């Protein structure tokens, strides 16, 4: 059985893994946004409509600001999921071609179970958790400044 060209190609393998990882979470993110849309008060929607706002203005001045908490959640969870990418590169490419689709978690897994370097893999896991925590804390700090304005 020959390899699938888009998975074996150096130019398209990363895009394929990233696309699959993104597509896997789209449904969850849509549900989060749909739940947020249901909590926009009808009175606000009616008021902005009576004021004569165009559909774009309604979206820009009511819907988008109302969905800020959901957007923060989706961005935070997507960042964490991006750092924890494992299944897609493992199943689709095995980390290849030329280790172009190797993720941190796949690297940790390979060291732990292929090379039996459990201590090294545990160190990678702790470092990854620290990096994720730091990135999320910075995101929350930046978003906190956006929410305040």
Long-range contacts (C-beta under 8 A, 24 or more apart in sequence): 7-92, 7-93, 8-93, 8-96, 8-97, 9-97, 10-97, 10-98, 10-100, 13-92, 13-93, 13-96, 13-97, 13-100, 13-101, 14-100, 14-101, 16-92, 16-93, 17-85, 17-88, 17-89, 17-92, 17-93, 17-101, 20-88, 20-92, 21-81, 21-82, 21-85, 21-88, 24-88, 25-77, 25-78, 25-81, 29-74, 29-78, 32-70, 32-73, 32-74, 33-67, 33-70, 33-74, 35-70, 36-66, 36-67, 36-69, 36-70, 37-63, 37-67, 39-66, 40-66, 68-146, 68-147, 72-143, 75-139, 75-143, 76-136, 76-139, 76-140, 79-132, 79-135, 79-136, 79-139, 80-132, 80-136, 83-128, 83-131, 83-132, 83-135, 84-128, 84-132, 104-128
